[in-house]
Amino acid sequence: MKSPFVRFFVRWLVCGLGLWIAAGLLGSSISYGRIRDIVIAGLVLAVINIIIKPILVVFSLPAILLTLGLFMVIINGLTVFLASKLYTPLHITNFWAAVFAGMVIGLVNYLVTAILEGK
């Protein structure tokens, strides 16, 4: 999985799958119209994770170090919440639902990466 296009496509699918699972777990806190909305929201979230998330991590590095990495959960939630604000068919009711969705996406990312790398 060395091609950047393949890596981006996998990240896109993982973000969409994580959002879909989080929407199923949270019920009314995360809503979307059709499955197409989850796919597009996954694309928006993947682009945010590539462009904006590294900037957020650099600026919040003291908080990340002070909390021993737990502040990354808040950053993940912030990126999911930002994706819901940029792509309005994906509606997340509050920030804490976005934080939970970020944790679900992180778990799905970990599982997919472990399966693809054969660990």
Phi and psi restraints in degrees (range 20) as a CNS / XPLOR table:
assign (resid 1 and name C) (resid 2 and name N)
       (resid 2 and name CA) (resid 2 and name C) 1.0 -95.3 20.0 2
assign (resid 2 and name N) (resid 2 and name CA)
       (resid 2 and name C) (resid 3 and name N) 1.0 -20.5 20.0 2
assign (resid 2 and name C) (resid 3 and name N)
       (resid 3 and name CA) (resid 3 and name C) 1.0 -69.7 20.0 2
assign (resid 3 and name N) (resid 3 and name CA)
       (resid 3 and name C) (resid 4 and name N) 1.0 133.7 20.0 2
assign (resid 3 and name C) (resid 4 and name N)
       (resid 4 and name CA) (resid 4 and name C) 1.0 -64.0 20.0 2
assign (resid 4 and name N) (resid 4 and name CA)
       (resid 4 and name C) (resid 5 and name N) 1.0 -30.4 20.0 2
assign (resid 4 and name C) (resid 5 and name N)
       (resid 5 and name CA) (resid 5 and name C) 1.0 -69.2 20.0 2
assign (resid 5 and name N) (resid 5 and name CA)
       (resid 5 and name C) (resid 6 and name N) 1.0 -40.7 20.0 2
assign (resid 5 and name C) (resid 6 and name N)
       (resid 6 and name CA) (resid 6 and name C) 1.0 -66.1 20.0 2
assign (resid 6 and name N) (resid 6 and name CA)
       (resid 6 and name C) (resid 7 and name N) 1.0 -41.8 20.0 2
assign (resid 6 and name C) (resid 7 and name N)
       (resid 7 and name CA) (resid 7 and name C) 1.0 -62.8 20.0 2
assign (resid 7 and name N) (resid 7 and name CA)
       (resid 7 and name C) (resid 8 and name N) 1.0 -41.7 20.0 2
assign (resid 7 and name C) (resid 8 and name N)
       (resid 8 and name CA) (resid 8 and name C) 1.0 -65.6 20.0 2
assign (resid 8 and name N) (resid 8 and name CA)
       (resid 8 and name C) (resid 9 and name N) 1.0 -41.8 20.0 2
assign (resid 8 and name C) (resid 9 and name N)
       (resid 9 and name CA) (resid 9 and name C) 1.0 -62.0 20.0 2
assign (resid 9 and name N) (resid 9 and name CA)
       (resid 9 and name C) (resid 10 and name N) 1.0 -42.5 20.0 2
assign (resid 9 and name C) (resid 10 and name N)
       (resid 10 and name CA) (resid 10 and name C) 1.0 -64.8 20.0 2
assign (resid 10 and name N) (resid 10 and name CA)
       (resid 10 and name C) (resid 11 and name N) 1.0 -41.7 20.0 2
assign (resid 10 and name C) (resid 11 and name N)
       (resid 11 and name CA) (resid 11 and name C) 1.0 -62.0 20.0 2
assign (resid 11 and name N) (resid 11 and name CA)
       (resid 11 and name C) (resid 12 and name N) 1.0 -40.2 20.0 2
assign (resid 11 and name C) (resid 12 and name N)
       (resid 12 and name CA) (resid 12 and name C) 1.0 -61.8 20.0 2
assign (resid 12 and name N) (resid 12 and name CA)
       (resid 12 and name C) (resid 13 and name N) 1.0 -47.4 20.0 2
assign (resid 12 and name C) (resid 13 and name N)
       (resid 13 and name CA) (resid 13 and name C) 1.0 -64.7 20.0 2
assign (resid 13 and name N) (resid 13 and name CA)
       (resid 13 and name C) (resid 14 and name N) 1.0 -39.8 20.0 2
assign (resid 13 and name C) (resid 14 and name N)
       (resid 14 and name CA) (resid 14 and name C) 1.0 -65.4 20.0 2
assign (resid 14 and name N) (resid 14 and name CA)
       (resid 14 and name C) (resid 15 and name N) 1.0 -41.3 20.0 2
assign (resid 14 and name C) (resid 15 and name N)
       (resid 15 and name CA) (resid 15 and name C) 1.0 -63.6 20.0 2
assign (resid 15 and name N) (resid 15 and name CA)
       (resid 15 and name C) (resid 16 and name N) 1.0 -43.9 20.0 2
assign (resid 15 and name C) (resid 16 and name N)
       (resid 16 and name CA) (resid 16 and name C) 1.0 -64.5 20.0 2
assign (resid 16 and name N) (resid 16 and name CA)
       (resid 16 and name C) (resid 17 and name N) 1.0 -43.9 20.0 2
assign (resid 16 and name C) (resid 17 and name N)
       (resid 17 and name CA) (resid 17 and name C) 1.0 -64.2 20.0 2
assign (resid 17 and name N) (resid 17 and name CA)
       (resid 17 and name C) (resid 18 and name N) 1.0 -41.6 20.0 2
assign (resid 17 and name C) (resid 18 and name N)
       (resid 18 and name CA) (resid 18 and name C) 1.0 -63.8 20.0 2
assign (resid 18 and name N) (resid 18 and name CA)
       (resid 18 and name C) (resid 19 and name N) 1.0 -41.1 20.0 2
assign (resid 18 and name C) (resid 19 and name N)
       (resid 19 and name CA) (resid 19 and name C) 1.0 -64.0 20.0 2
assign (resid 19 and name N) (resid 19 and name CA)
       (resid 19 and name C) (resid 20 and name N) 1.0 -40.4 20.0 2
assign (resid 19 and name C) (resid 20 and name N)
       (resid 20 and name CA) (resid 20 and name C) 1.0 -64.9 20.0 2
assign (resid 20 and name N) (resid 20 and name CA)
       (resid 20 and name C) (resid 21 and name N) 1.0 -43.2 20.0 2
assign (resid 20 and name C) (resid 21 and name N)
       (resid 21 and name CA) (resid 21 and name C) 1.0 -66.0 20.0 2
assign (resid 21 and name N) (resid 21 and name CA)
       (resid 21 and name C) (resid 22 and name N) 1.0 -43.3 20.0 2
assign (resid 21 and name C) (resid 22 and name N)
       (resid 22 and name CA) (resid 22 and name C) 1.0 -62.7 20.0 2
assign (resid 22 and name N) (resid 22 and name CA)
       (resid 22 and name C) (resid 23 and name N) 1.0 -39.0 20.0 2
assign (resid 22 and name C) (resid 23 and name N)
       (resid 23 and name CA) (resid 23 and name C) 1.0 -64.6 20.0 2
assign (resid 23 and name N) (resid 23 and name CA)
       (resid 23 and name C) (resid 24 and name N) 1.0 -36.7 20.0 2
assign (resid 23 and name C) (resid 24 and name N)
       (resid 24 and name CA) (resid 24 and name C) 1.0 -68.5 20.0 2
assign (resid 24 and name N) (resid 24 and name CA)
       (resid 24 and name C) (resid 25 and name N) 1.0 -36.3 20.0 2
assign (resid 24 and name C) (resid 25 and name N)
       (resid 25 and name CA) (resid 25 and name C) 1.0 -76.5 20.0 2
assign (resid 25 and name N) (resid 25 and name CA)
       (resid 25 and name C) (resid 26 and name N) 1.0 -36.8 20.0 2
assign (resid 25 and name C) (resid 26 and name N)
       (resid 26 and name CA) (resid 26 and name C) 1.0 -89.2 20.0 2
assign (resid 26 and name N) (resid 26 and name CA)
       (resid 26 and name C) (resid 27 and name N) 1.0 -13.5 20.0 2
assign (resid 26 and name C) (resid 27 and name N)
       (resid 27 and name CA) (resid 27 and name C) 1.0 68.7 20.0 2
assign (resid 27 and name N) (resid 27 and name CA)
       (resid 27 and name C) (resid 28 and name N) 1.0 -113.5 20.0 2
assign (resid 27 and name C) (resid 28 and name N)
       (resid 28 and name CA) (resid 28 and name C) 1.0 -81.2 20.0 2
assign (resid 28 and name N) (resid 28 and name CA)
       (resid 28 and name C) (resid 29 and name N) 1.0 -6.8 20.0 2
assign (resid 28 and name C) (resid 29 and name N)
       (resid 29 and name CA) (resid 29 and name C) 1.0 -75.1 20.0 2
assign (resid 29 and name N) (resid 29 and name CA)
       (resid 29 and name C) (resid 30 and name N) 1.0 -26.8 20.0 2
assign (resid 29 and name C) (resid 30 and name N)
       (resid 30 and name CA) (resid 30 and name C) 1.0 -126.1 20.0 2
assign (resid 30 and name N) (resid 30 and name CA)
       (resid 30 and name C) (resid 31 and name N) 1.0 122.9 20.0 2
assign (resid 30 and name C) (resid 31 and name N)
       (resid 31 and name CA) (resid 31 and name C) 1.0 -132.4 20.0 2
assign (resid 31 and name N) (resid 31 and name CA)
       (resid 31 and name C) (resid 32 and name N) 1.0 153.7 20.0 2
assign (resid 31 and name C) (resid 32 and name N)
       (resid 32 and name CA) (resid 32 and name C) 1.0 -151.9 20.0 2
assign (resid 32 and name N) (resid 32 and name CA)
       (resid 32 and name C) (resid 33 and name N) 1.0 160.0 20.0 2
assign (resid 32 and name C) (resid 33 and name N)
       (resid 33 and name CA) (resid 33 and name C) 1.0 -79.5 20.0 2
assign (resid 33 and name N) (resid 33 and name CA)
       (resid 33 and name C) (resid 34 and name N) 1.0 -65.0 20.0 2
assign (resid 33 and name C) (resid 34 and name N)
       (resid 34 and name CA) (resid 34 and name C) 1.0 -127.0 20.0 2
assign (resid 34 and name N) (resid 34 and name CA)
       (resid 34 and name C) (resid 35 and name N) 1.0 171.5 20.0 2
assign (resid 34 and name C) (resid 35 and name N)
       (resid 35 and name CA) (resid 35 and name C) 1.0 -63.9 20.0 2
assign (resid 35 and name N) (resid 35 and name CA)
       (resid 35 and name C) (resid 36 and name N) 1.0 -26.7 20.0 2
assign (resid 35 and name C) (resid 36 and name N)
       (resid 36 and name CA) (resid 36 and name C) 1.0 -60.2 20.0 2
assign (resid 36 and name N) (resid 36 and name CA)
       (resid 36 and name C) (resid 37 and name N) 1.0 -35.3 20.0 2
assign (resid 36 and name C) (resid 37 and name N)
       (resid 37 and name CA) (resid 37 and name C) 1.0 -65.2 20.0 2
assign (resid 37 and name N) (resid 37 and name CA)
       (resid 37 and name C) (resid 38 and name N) 1.0 -36.1 20.0 2
assign (resid 37 and name C) (resid 38 and name N)
       (resid 38 and name CA) (resid 38 and name C) 1.0 -68.0 20.0 2
assign (resid 38 and name N) (resid 38 and name CA)
       (resid 38 and name C) (resid 39 and name N) 1.0 -39.7 20.0 2
assign (resid 38 and name C) (resid 39 and name N)
       (resid 39 and name CA) (resid 39 and name C) 1.0 -63.9 20.0 2
assign (resid 39 and name N) (resid 39 and name CA)
       (resid 39 and name C) (resid 40 and name N) 1.0 -44.9 20.0 2
assign (resid 39 and name C) (resid 40 and name N)
       (resid 40 and name CA) (resid 40 and name C) 1.0 -68.9 20.0 2
assign (resid 40 and name N) (resid 40 and name CA)
       (resid 40 and name C) (resid 41 and name N) 1.0 -39.3 20.0 2
assign (resid 40 and name C) (resid 41 and name N)
       (resid 41 and name CA) (resid 41 and name C) 1.0 -63.8 20.0 2
assign (resid 41 and name N) (resid 41 and name CA)
       (resid 41 and name C) (resid 42 and name N) 1.0 -35.4 20.0 2
assign (resid 41 and name C) (resid 42 and name N)
       (resid 42 and name CA) (resid 42 and name C) 1.0 -62.9 20.0 2
assign (resid 42 and name N) (resid 42 and name CA)
       (resid 42 and name C) (resid 43 and name N) 1.0 -38.6 20.0 2
assign (resid 42 and name C) (resid 43 and name N)
       (resid 43 and name CA) (resid 43 and name C) 1.0 -64.7 20.0 2
assign (resid 43 and name N) (resid 43 and name CA)
       (resid 43 and name C) (resid 44 and name N) 1.0 -45.3 20.0 2
assign (resid 43 and name C) (resid 44 and name N)
       (resid 44 and name CA) (resid 44 and name C) 1.0 -61.2 20.0 2
assign (resid 44 and name N) (resid 44 and name CA)
       (resid 44 and name C) (resid 45 and name N) 1.0 -44.2 20.0 2
assign (resid 44 and name C) (resid 45 and name N)
       (resid 45 and name CA) (resid 45 and name C) 1.0 -66.0 20.0 2
assign (resid 45 and name N) (resid 45 and name CA)
       (resid 45 and name C) (resid 46 and name N) 1.0 -37.9 20.0 2
assign (resid 45 and name C) (resid 46 and name N)
       (resid 46 and name CA) (resid 46 and name C) 1.0 -64.1 20.0 2
assign (resid 46 and name N) (resid 46 and name CA)
       (resid 46 and name C) (resid 47 and name N) 1.0 -40.4 20.0 2
assign (resid 46 and name C) (resid 47 and name N)
       (resid 47 and name CA) (resid 47 and name C) 1.0 -67.4 20.0 2
assign (resid 47 and name N) (resid 47 and name CA)
       (resid 47 and name C) (resid 48 and name N) 1.0 -40.7 20.0 2
assign (resid 47 and name C) (resid 48 and name N)
       (resid 48 and name CA) (resid 48 and name C) 1.0 -62.1 20.0 2
assign (resid 48 and name N) (resid 48 and name CA)
       (resid 48 and name C) (resid 49 and name N) 1.0 -42.1 20.0 2
assign (resid 48 and name C) (resid 49 and name N)
       (resid 49 and name CA) (resid 49 and name C) 1.0 -65.0 20.0 2
assign (resid 49 and name N) (resid 49 and name CA)
       (resid 49 and name C) (resid 50 and name N) 1.0 -28.6 20.0 2
assign (resid 49 and name C) (resid 50 and name N)
       (resid 50 and name CA) (resid 50 and name C) 1.0 -81.7 20.0 2
assign (resid 50 and name N) (resid 50 and name CA)
       (resid 50 and name C) (resid 51 and name N) 1.0 -39.8 20.0 2
assign (resid 50 and name C) (resid 51 and name N)
       (resid 51 and name CA) (resid 51 and name C) 1.0 -96.7 20.0 2
assign (resid 51 and name N) (resid 51 and name CA)
       (resid 51 and name C) (resid 52 and name N) 1.0 -51.6 20.0 2
assign (resid 51 and name C) (resid 52 and name N)
       (resid 52 and name CA) (resid 52 and name C) 1.0 -89.7 20.0 2
assign (resid 52 and name N) (resid 52 and name CA)
       (resid 52 and name C) (resid 53 and name N) 1.0 -36.1 20.0 2
assign (resid 52 and name C) (resid 53 and name N)
       (resid 53 and name CA) (resid 53 and name C) 1.0 -60.1 20.0 2
assign (resid 53 and name N) (resid 53 and name CA)
       (resid 53 and name C) (resid 54 and name N) 1.0 -42.7 20.0 2
assign (resid 53 and name C) (resid 54 and name N)
       (resid 54 and name CA) (resid 54 and name C) 1.0 -60.3 20.0 2
assign (resid 54 and name N) (resid 54 and name CA)
       (resid 54 and name C) (resid 55 and name N) 1.0 -34.4 20.0 2
assign (resid 54 and name C) (resid 55 and name N)
       (resid 55 and name CA) (resid 55 and name C) 1.0 -67.1 20.0 2
assign (resid 55 and name N) (resid 55 and name CA)
       (resid 55 and name C) (resid 56 and name N) 1.0 -42.8 20.0 2
assign (resid 55 and name C) (resid 56 and name N)
       (resid 56 and name CA) (resid 56 and name C) 1.0 -61.7 20.0 2
assign (resid 56 and name N) (resid 56 and name CA)
       (resid 56 and name C) (resid 57 and name N) 1.0 -40.1 20.0 2
assign (resid 56 and name C) (resid 57 and name N)
       (resid 57 and name CA) (resid 57 and name C) 1.0 -65.0 20.0 2
assign (resid 57 and name N) (resid 57 and name CA)
       (resid 57 and name C) (resid 58 and name N) 1.0 -42.3 20.0 2
assign (resid 57 and name C) (resid 58 and name N)
       (resid 58 and name CA) (resid 58 and name C) 1.0 -64.0 20.0 2
assign (resid 58 and name N) (resid 58 and name CA)
       (resid 58 and name C) (resid 59 and name N) 1.0 -45.2 20.0 2
assign (resid 58 and name C) (resid 59 and name N)
       (resid 59 and name CA) (resid 59 and name C) 1.0 -70.5 20.0 2
assign (resid 59 and name N) (resid 59 and name CA)
       (resid 59 and name C) (resid 60 and name N) 1.0 -26.2 20.0 2
assign (resid 59 and name C) (resid 60 and name N)
       (resid 60 and name CA) (resid 60 and name C) 1.0 -103.7 20.0 2
assign (resid 60 and name N) (resid 60 and name CA)
       (resid 60 and name C) (resid 61 and name N) 1.0 18.5 20.0 2
assign (resid 60 and name C) (resid 61 and name N)
       (resid 61 and name CA) (resid 61 and name C) 1.0 -56.0 20.0 2
assign (resid 61 and name N) (resid 61 and name CA)
       (resid 61 and name C) (resid 62 and name N) 1.0 -40.9 20.0 2
assign (resid 61 and name C) (resid 62 and name N)
       (resid 62 and name CA) (resid 62 and name C) 1.0 -60.5 20.0 2
assign (resid 62 and name N) (resid 62 and name CA)
       (resid 62 and name C) (resid 63 and name N) 1.0 -41.0 20.0 2
assign (resid 62 and name C) (resid 63 and name N)
       (resid 63 and name CA) (resid 63 and name C) 1.0 -67.3 20.0 2
assign (resid 63 and name N) (resid 63 and name CA)
       (resid 63 and name C) (resid 64 and name N) 1.0 -36.3 20.0 2
assign (resid 63 and name C) (resid 64 and name N)
       (resid 64 and name CA) (resid 64 and name C) 1.0 -65.4 20.0 2
assign (resid 64 and name N) (resid 64 and name CA)
       (resid 64 and name C) (resid 65 and name N) 1.0 -43.7 20.0 2
assign (resid 64 and name C) (resid 65 and name N)
       (resid 65 and name CA) (resid 65 and name C) 1.0 -68.2 20.0 2
assign (resid 65 and name N) (resid 65 and name CA)
       (resid 65 and name C) (resid 66 and name N) 1.0 -39.1 20.0 2
assign (resid 65 and name C) (resid 66 and name N)
       (resid 66 and name CA) (resid 66 and name C) 1.0 -65.8 20.0 2
assign (resid 66 and name N) (resid 66 and name CA)
       (resid 66 and name C) (resid 67 and name N) 1.0 -35.3 20.0 2
assign (resid 66 and name C) (resid 67 and name N)
       (resid 67 and name CA) (resid 67 and name C) 1.0 -96.5 20.0 2
assign (resid 67 and name N) (resid 67 and name CA)
       (resid 67 and name C) (resid 68 and name N) 1.0 10.2 20.0 2
assign (resid 67 and name C) (resid 68 and name N)
       (resid 68 and name CA) (resid 68 and name C) 1.0 57.6 20.0 2
assign (resid 68 and name N) (resid 68 and name CA)
       (resid 68 and name C) (resid 69 and name N) 1.0 38.3 20.0 2
assign (resid 68 and name C) (resid 69 and name N)
       (resid 69 and name CA) (resid 69 and name C) 1.0 93.4 20.0 2
assign (resid 69 and name N) (resid 69 and name CA)
       (resid 69 and name C) (resid 70 and name N) 1.0 -8.3 20.0 2
assign (resid 69 and name C) (resid 70 and name N)
       (resid 70 and name CA) (resid 70 and name C) 1.0 -68.9 20.0 2
assign (resid 70 and name N) (resid 70 and name CA)
       (resid 70 and name C) (resid 71 and name N) 1.0 -21.5 20.0 2
assign (resid 70 and name C) (resid 71 and name N)
       (resid 71 and name CA) (resid 71 and name C) 1.0 -67.5 20.0 2
assign (resid 71 and name N) (resid 71 and name CA)
       (resid 71 and name C) (resid 72 and name N) 1.0 -17.2 20.0 2
assign (resid 71 and name C) (resid 72 and name N)
       (resid 72 and name CA) (resid 72 and name C) 1.0 -62.0 20.0 2
assign (resid 72 and name N) (resid 72 and name CA)
       (resid 72 and name C) (resid 73 and name N) 1.0 -29.6 20.0 2
assign (resid 72 and name C) (resid 73 and name N)
       (resid 73 and name CA) (resid 73 and name C) 1.0 -62.4 20.0 2
assign (resid 73 and name N) (resid 73 and name CA)
       (resid 73 and name C) (resid 74 and name N) 1.0 -41.7 20.0 2
assign (resid 73 and name C) (resid 74 and name N)
       (resid 74 and name CA) (resid 74 and name C) 1.0 -66.7 20.0 2
assign (resid 74 and name N) (resid 74 and name CA)
       (resid 74 and name C) (resid 75 and name N) 1.0 -40.0 20.0 2
assign (resid 74 and name C) (resid 75 and name N)
       (resid 75 and name CA) (resid 75 and name C) 1.0 -64.3 20.0 2
assign (resid 75 and name N) (resid 75 and name CA)
       (resid 75 and name C) (resid 76 and name N) 1.0 -41.4 20.0 2
assign (resid 75 and name C) (resid 76 and name N)
       (resid 76 and name CA) (resid 76 and name C) 1.0 -61.6 20.0 2
assign (resid 76 and name N) (resid 76 and name CA)
       (resid 76 and name C) (resid 77 and name N) 1.0 -42.7 20.0 2
assign (resid 76 and name C) (resid 77 and name N)
       (resid 77 and name CA) (resid 77 and name C) 1.0 -63.4 20.0 2
assign (resid 77 and name N) (resid 77 and name CA)
       (resid 77 and name C) (resid 78 and name N) 1.0 -37.9 20.0 2
assign (resid 77 and name C) (resid 78 and name N)
       (resid 78 and name CA) (resid 78 and name C) 1.0 -64.4 20.0 2
assign (resid 78 and name N) (resid 78 and name CA)
       (resid 78 and name C) (resid 79 and name N) 1.0 -39.6 20.0 2
assign (resid 78 and name C) (resid 79 and name N)
       (resid 79 and name CA) (resid 79 and name C) 1.0 -67.7 20.0 2
assign (resid 79 and name N) (resid 79 and name CA)
       (resid 79 and name C) (resid 80 and name N) 1.0 -38.4 20.0 2
assign (resid 79 and name C) (resid 80 and name N)
       (resid 80 and name CA) (resid 80 and name C) 1.0 -67.2 20.0 2
assign (resid 80 and name N) (resid 80 and name CA)
       (resid 80 and name C) (resid 81 and name N) 1.0 -42.3 20.0 2
assign (resid 80 and name C) (resid 81 and name N)
       (resid 81 and name CA) (resid 81 and name C) 1.0 -63.7 20.0 2
assign (resid 81 and name N) (resid 81 and name CA)
       (resid 81 and name C) (resid 82 and name N) 1.0 -39.4 20.0 2
assign (resid 81 and name C) (resid 82 and name N)
       (resid 82 and name CA) (resid 82 and name C) 1.0 -64.4 20.0 2
assign (resid 82 and name N) (resid 82 and name CA)
       (resid 82 and name C) (resid 83 and name N) 1.0 -39.1 20.0 2
assign (resid 82 and name C) (resid 83 and name N)
       (resid 83 and name CA) (resid 83 and name C) 1.0 -63.1 20.0 2
assign (resid 83 and name N) (resid 83 and name CA)
       (resid 83 and name C) (resid 84 and name N) 1.0 -37.7 20.0 2
assign (resid 83 and name C) (resid 84 and name N)
       (resid 84 and name CA) (resid 84 and name C) 1.0 -70.5 20.0 2
assign (resid 84 and name N) (resid 84 and name CA)
       (resid 84 and name C) (resid 85 and name N) 1.0 -28.5 20.0 2
assign (resid 84 and name C) (resid 85 and name N)
       (resid 85 and name CA) (resid 85 and name C) 1.0 -77.9 20.0 2
assign (resid 85 and name N) (resid 85 and name CA)
       (resid 85 and name C) (resid 86 and name N) 1.0 -33.4 20.0 2
assign (resid 85 and name C) (resid 86 and name N)
       (resid 86 and name CA) (resid 86 and name C) 1.0 -77.5 20.0 2
assign (resid 86 and name N) (resid 86 and name CA)
       (resid 86 and name C) (resid 87 and name N) 1.0 -33.3 20.0 2
assign (resid 86 and name C) (resid 87 and name N)
       (resid 87 and name CA) (resid 87 and name C) 1.0 -117.4 20.0 2
assign (resid 87 and name N) (resid 87 and name CA)
       (resid 87 and name C) (resid 88 and name N) 1.0 96.6 20.0 2
assign (resid 87 and name C) (resid 88 and name N)
       (resid 88 and name CA) (resid 88 and name C) 1.0 -68.5 20.0 2
assign (resid 88 and name N) (resid 88 and name CA)
       (resid 88 and name C) (resid 89 and name N) 1.0 -23.7 20.0 2
assign (resid 88 and name C) (resid 89 and name N)
       (resid 89 and name CA) (resid 89 and name C) 1.0 -62.7 20.0 2
assign (resid 89 and name N) (resid 89 and name CA)
       (resid 89 and name C) (resid 90 and name N) 1.0 -21.3 20.0 2
assign (resid 89 and name C) (resid 90 and name N)
       (resid 90 and name CA) (resid 90 and name C) 1.0 -90.2 20.0 2
assign (resid 90 and name N) (resid 90 and name CA)
       (resid 90 and name C) (resid 91 and name N) 1.0 116.8 20.0 2
assign (resid 90 and name C) (resid 91 and name N)
       (resid 91 and name CA) (resid 91 and name C) 1.0 -115.7 20.0 2
assign (resid 91 and name N) (resid 91 and name CA)
       (resid 91 and name C) (resid 92 and name N) 1.0 120.3 20.0 2
assign (resid 91 and name C) (resid 92 and name N)
       (resid 92 and name CA) (resid 92 and name C) 1.0 -114.2 20.0 2
assign (resid 92 and name N) (resid 92 and name CA)
       (resid 92 and name C) (resid 93 and name N) 1.0 125.8 20.0 2
assign (resid 92 and name C) (resid 93 and name N)
       (resid 93 and name CA) (resid 93 and name C) 1.0 -69.7 20.0 2
assign (resid 93 and name N) (resid 93 and name CA)
       (resid 93 and name C) (resid 94 and name N) 1.0 -40.0 20.0 2
assign (resid 93 and name C) (resid 94 and name N)
       (resid 94 and name CA) (resid 94 and name C) 1.0 -146.5 20.0 2
assign (resid 94 and name N) (resid 94 and name CA)
       (resid 94 and name C) (resid 95 and name N) 1.0 172.1 20.0 2
assign (resid 94 and name C) (resid 95 and name N)
       (resid 95 and name CA) (resid 95 and name C) 1.0 -65.9 20.0 2
assign (resid 95 and name N) (resid 95 and name CA)
       (resid 95 and name C) (resid 96 and name N) 1.0 -36.3 20.0 2
assign (resid 95 and name C) (resid 96 and name N)
       (resid 96 and name CA) (resid 96 and name C) 1.0 -70.0 20.0 2
assign (resid 96 and name N) (resid 96 and name CA)
       (resid 96 and name C) (resid 97 and name N) 1.0 -30.2 20.0 2
assign (resid 96 and name C) (resid 97 and name N)
       (resid 97 and name CA) (resid 97 and name C) 1.0 -65.9 20.0 2
assign (resid 97 and name N) (resid 97 and name CA)
       (resid 97 and name C) (resid 98 and name N) 1.0 -36.7 20.0 2
assign (resid 97 and name C) (resid 98 and name N)
       (resid 98 and name CA) (resid 98 and name C) 1.0 -67.7 20.0 2
assign (resid 98 and name N) (resid 98 and name CA)
       (resid 98 and name C) (resid 99 and name N) 1.0 -37.1 20.0 2
assign (resid 98 and name C) (resid 99 and name N)
       (resid 99 and name CA) (resid 99 and name C) 1.0 -63.9 20.0 2
assign (resid 99 and name N) (resid 99 and name CA)
       (resid 99 and name C) (resid 100 and name N) 1.0 -43.7 20.0 2
assign (resid 99 and name C) (resid 100 and name N)
       (resid 100 and name CA) (resid 100 and name C) 1.0 -63.4 20.0 2
assign (resid 100 and name N) (resid 100 and name CA)
       (resid 100 and name C) (resid 101 and name N) 1.0 -41.6 20.0 2
assign (resid 100 and name C) (resid 101 and name N)
       (resid 101 and name CA) (resid 101 and name C) 1.0 -62.4 20.0 2
assign (resid 101 and name N) (resid 101 and name CA)
       (resid 101 and name C) (resid 102 and name N) 1.0 -38.3 20.0 2
assign (resid 101 and name C) (resid 102 and name N)
       (resid 102 and name CA) (resid 102 and name C) 1.0 -63.0 20.0 2
assign (resid 102 and name N) (resid 102 and name CA)
       (resid 102 and name C) (resid 103 and name N) 1.0 -37.8 20.0 2
assign (resid 102 and name C) (resid 103 and name N)
       (resid 103 and name CA) (resid 103 and name C) 1.0 -67.3 20.0 2
assign (resid 103 and name N) (resid 103 and name CA)
       (resid 103 and name C) (resid 104 and name N) 1.0 -39.9 20.0 2
assign (resid 103 and name C) (resid 104 and name N)
       (resid 104 and name CA) (resid 104 and name C) 1.0 -65.4 20.0 2
assign (resid 104 and name N) (resid 104 and name CA)
       (resid 104 and name C) (resid 105 and name N) 1.0 -42.9 20.0 2
assign (resid 104 and name C) (resid 105 and name N)
       (resid 105 and name CA) (resid 105 and name C) 1.0 -63.2 20.0 2
assign (resid 105 and name N) (resid 105 and name CA)
       (resid 105 and name C) (resid 106 and name N) 1.0 -40.2 20.0 2
assign (resid 105 and name C) (resid 106 and name N)
       (resid 106 and name CA) (resid 106 and name C) 1.0 -62.5 20.0 2
assign (resid 106 and name N) (resid 106 and name CA)
       (resid 106 and name C) (resid 107 and name N) 1.0 -41.0 20.0 2
assign (resid 106 and name C) (resid 107 and name N)
       (resid 107 and name CA) (resid 107 and name C) 1.0 -66.5 20.0 2
assign (resid 107 and name N) (resid 107 and name CA)
       (resid 107 and name C) (resid 108 and name N) 1.0 -43.1 20.0 2
assign (resid 107 and name C) (resid 108 and name N)
       (resid 108 and name CA) (resid 108 and name C) 1.0 -63.3 20.0 2
assign (resid 108 and name N) (resid 108 and name CA)
       (resid 108 and name C) (resid 109 and name N) 1.0 -40.8 20.0 2
assign (resid 108 and name C) (resid 109 and name N)
       (resid 109 and name CA) (resid 109 and name C) 1.0 -60.8 20.0 2
assign (resid 109 and name N) (resid 109 and name CA)
       (resid 109 and name C) (resid 110 and name N) 1.0 -43.6 20.0 2
assign (resid 109 and name C) (resid 110 and name N)
       (resid 110 and name CA) (resid 110 and name C) 1.0 -62.0 20.0 2
assign (resid 110 and name N) (resid 110 and name CA)
       (resid 110 and name C) (resid 111 and name N) 1.0 -45.4 20.0 2
assign (resid 110 and name C) (resid 111 and name N)
       (resid 111 and name CA) (resid 111 and name C) 1.0 -66.0 20.0 2
assign (resid 111 and name N) (resid 111 and name CA)
       (resid 111 and name C) (resid 112 and name N) 1.0 -43.8 20.0 2
assign (resid 111 and name C) (resid 112 and name N)
       (resid 112 and name CA) (resid 112 and name C) 1.0 -65.6 20.0 2
assign (resid 112 and name N) (resid 112 and name CA)
       (resid 112 and name C) (resid 113 and name N) 1.0 -41.8 20.0 2
assign (resid 112 and name C) (resid 113 and name N)
       (resid 113 and name CA) (resid 113 and name C) 1.0 -63.0 20.0 2
assign (resid 113 and name N) (resid 113 and name CA)
       (resid 113 and name C) (resid 114 and name N) 1.0 -41.9 20.0 2
assign (resid 113 and name C) (resid 114 and name N)
       (resid 114 and name CA) (resid 114 and name C) 1.0 -63.4 20.0 2
assign (resid 114 and name N) (resid 114 and name CA)
       (resid 114 and name C) (resid 115 and name N) 1.0 -38.8 20.0 2
assign (resid 114 and name C) (resid 115 and name N)
       (resid 115 and name CA) (resid 115 and name C) 1.0 -69.9 20.0 2
assign (resid 115 and name N) (resid 115 and name CA)
       (resid 115 and name C) (resid 116 and name N) 1.0 -44.2 20.0 2
assign (resid 115 and name C) (resid 116 and name N)
       (resid 116 and name CA) (resid 116 and name C) 1.0 -68.2 20.0 2
assign (resid 116 and name N) (resid 116 and name CA)
       (resid 116 and name C) (resid 117 and name N) 1.0 -33.1 20.0 2
assign (resid 116 and name C) (resid 117 and name N)
       (resid 117 and name CA) (resid 117 and name C) 1.0 -88.3 20.0 2
assign (resid 117 and name N) (resid 117 and name CA)
       (resid 117 and name C) (resid 118 and name N) 1.0 -7.0 20.0 2
assign (resid 117 and name C) (resid 118 and name N)
       (resid 118 and name CA) (resid 118 and name C) 1.0 74.4 20.0 2
assign (resid 118 and name N) (resid 118 and name CA)
       (resid 118 and name C) (resid 119 and name N) 1.0 31.4 20.0 2
